Amino acid sequence: MITIVLIGVLALAVGGCVCVVWASRGGPPWVRAVAKLTLLGGELARDSRRRSRTQQGDGGVGGSGGAAGE
């Protein structure tokens, strides 16, 4: 069952990427709409990932801690 769900999610992701490329080349209006939704979904996922990092107390500091040269 989980395999079917993962295949469906993968198919949606690949289809969205195809629509983004097709829309950049001047596809029909429905392709542009799907491309906008795909790009919006990517932005939302990226923003939620950033928010979860800052809530964990990372604060955007690199892995070295910034004290390598002291």
N, C-alpha and C positions, 0 to 999 in steps of 0.2 A: 504493500500500500504506500509506504513512504517513498519507494522508488518511483511510483507513478506520479506522486506529487512533485518530487524533485525533477523529473523529466518535464513536467508541465511548466515549472518555474524556469527551467533552462530554455524551453521553447519560447516562453514569453520574453526572456532576456535577449535571446538571439533575434527574435522577430522585432523587438524594439530597436536593437542596434541596426538591423537592416533598414528599418524605417528612417532612422536618423541619417544614414548615408543616402538613402533615396531622396529624402526631403532636401538634403543639401544640394542635390543635383536637380531640384525642381520638380518633385513628384506631385501627385494629385493632393487635393486638400485633406483627405482623410489620412494620408501618410504624414503630412505635416502635423496634424493633430496628435497622432500616435507618437511622433518624434518629440513633440513638446511634452507629452505626458512621460515619456521615457526619461528625458533630460530632467524634468521636475522630480521624478522619483529618485534619480541619482543624486540630485542636490539635497533632497530631504534625507536620504541615507547618509550622505557626507556630513550634513549639519548635525544629525542625531549622534553620529560617531564622535564629532568634536565635542558636543555637549556632554556626552558620557565620560570623556576623558577629563574635562575640566571639573566635573562633579567628583571624580575620584581623587582630586587633589594634585593632578599632574601639573597643571598650570602652564603647559606648553614648554617646560624645561626639557632639554635633551637628556639622553641617557647617561651622560658623563657627569652631570651635576654642576658643570661649569667650574670645577675646582682643580682642573688638571695642571694648570700652570702655576699654582701657588705653592 
